[in-house]
Amino acid sequence: MPEIIGIGTDLCAVSRMERAIAKEHFYARVFLEGERAYLDRKEKARAQSAAAMFAAKEAVAKALGTGFARGVEPWVIEVTHGESGAPGVVLHGEARARLEEIGGGRVLLSLTHEGDMAMAFAVIEGSTKERAE
């Protein structure tokens, strides 16, 4: 059974995110190129998806035990989507370093949205390397 290293959750208002992503500076700074390409394809659901993805970044930062601090910022946490639409995460820079520091391996992510609210839940499992030792 994998060991849970960290958990995090976050809630984000879609209306707040809709106003935020209308500002190009915010949109380009917080969401990476691949994330923006995904969101731009969402058209009417763009703000709803952006809110869920921002909540995911916050949830992952909380699961890492830092929140948005110590170099763990929204732009080093990349939310991805598989062919089936299932969310995933790729960590860069300080977020990747923090994951390694805490002995983390796989990051599991769940997103949901309803009406004006979007929520994310992140779980960090211990690395298989750590479990083998």
ABEGO torsion letter per residue (X at the ends): XBBBABBBBBBBBAAAAAAAAABAAAAAAABBAAAAAAAAAAEAAAAAAAAAAAAAAAAAAAAAGAEBBGGBBAAABBBBBBAAGBBBBBBBEAAAAAAAAAGBBBBBBBBBBBEABBBBBBBBBBBAAAAAX
